Amino acid sequence: MSDEKKEGEDLESNNPLLRKIAKLRLASAKNMEEAGAEGPLKSGVDLLRDDIIADTIARHPRAKREDILKGMIDMGF
């Protein structure tokens, strides 16, 4: 099965986590394409972590990325 077909299936999945990761992958690929960047895409888990960190910082502007990452690691994510 090709990555493109799987990604399309994930966008329509009943699983909200798979849908979220698929949307993040599409956005990341689009941003890399617009910037002209080359290289491997981040994994779905890394994209999800980055999204959680961005949401947390939006809700708590004084939060630091490093502290959030440490907390996520401490919680096993």
C-alpha positions in Angstrom: 0.0 0.0 0.0 1.4 3.4 -0.9 1.9 6.1 1.6 -0.4 8.4 -0.3 -3.3 5.9 -0.3 -2.7 5.2 3.5 -2.7 8.9 4.3 -6.0 9.4 2.4 -7.5 6.6 4.4 -6.2 8.1 7.7 -7.9 11.4 6.9 -11.2 9.5 6.7 -10.5 7.2 9.6 -12.9 6.9 12.5 -9.9 7.2 14.8 -9.5 10.9 15.7 -5.8 10.4 16.5 -5.1 9.0 13.0 -7.0 11.8 11.4 -5.1 14.4 13.4 -1.7 12.9 12.5 -2.7 12.7 8.8 -3.7 16.4 8.9 -0.4 17.3 10.6 1.6 15.3 8.0 -0.2 17.1 5.1 0.4 20.5 6.7 4.1 19.6 7.3 4.6 18.4 3.7 3.0 21.5 2.4 5.1 23.8 4.5 8.3 22.0 3.5 7.3 22.2 -0.2 6.5 26.0 0.1 9.8 26.6 1.8 11.7 24.5 -0.7 13.1 22.4 2.0 14.2 18.8 1.4 14.7 15.9 3.7 12.7 13.4 5.6 9.4 14.4 7.1 9.0 14.1 10.9 7.3 11.1 12.3 3.6 11.2 13.2 4.5 11.2 16.9 6.9 14.1 16.5 4.3 16.1 14.6 1.8 15.3 17.3 4.2 16.4 20.1 4.9 19.7 18.2 1.2 20.3 17.9 0.6 19.7 21.6 3.5 22.0 22.5 2.2 24.7 20.2 -1.3 24.4 21.7 0.1 24.5 25.3 2.2 27.6 24.6 -0.9 29.3 23.0 -2.9 28.6 26.3 0.1 29.4 28.6 2.3 32.0 27.0 5.0 31.9 29.7 5.4 28.1 29.2 8.8 27.0 27.7 9.1 24.4 25.1 11.8 22.5 27.0 9.7 22.4 30.2 6.7 21.0 28.2 8.9 18.4 26.5 10.3 17.3 29.9 6.8 17.0 31.3 5.7 15.0 28.3 8.7 12.7 28.7 8.0 12.3 32.5 4.4 11.3 31.6 5.7 8.7 29.1 4.8 10.5 25.9 
